[in-house]
Amino acid sequence: MLYVNGYYVEQITDLSRAESRAILDMLLEEATRPEYTVRFRWEPGSVAFWDNRATIHLAPSDNAHLRFPRTMHRVMLTGEIPVGVDGRPSEPVTGTEPGRW
């Protein structure tokens, strides 16, 4: 799995800003092609889960037609630390503050 997210990934290590931006733009363009996207159709009682490490998600603002409130809860799971293909465990990194929704 390759982690690419236009909001959190700022630059590829050891590349110039221009080289990094060109590659990240190409990867994001590929990742967001319509054939790779899913649009969840909310209905009363719906529940949706996703893994932020493996998806790029968007909370659409075109839900005014829904005649019921949509309540969202963020859940962060504990458990085994993810391990990369090289066998090294993931490490927390600090960067820019996440956006507020």
Secondary structure as GFF3:
##gff-version 3
##sequence-region A 1 101
A	DSSP	alpha_helix	17	31	.	.	.	ID=ss1
A	DSSP	three_ten_helix	34	36	.	.	.	ID=ss2
###
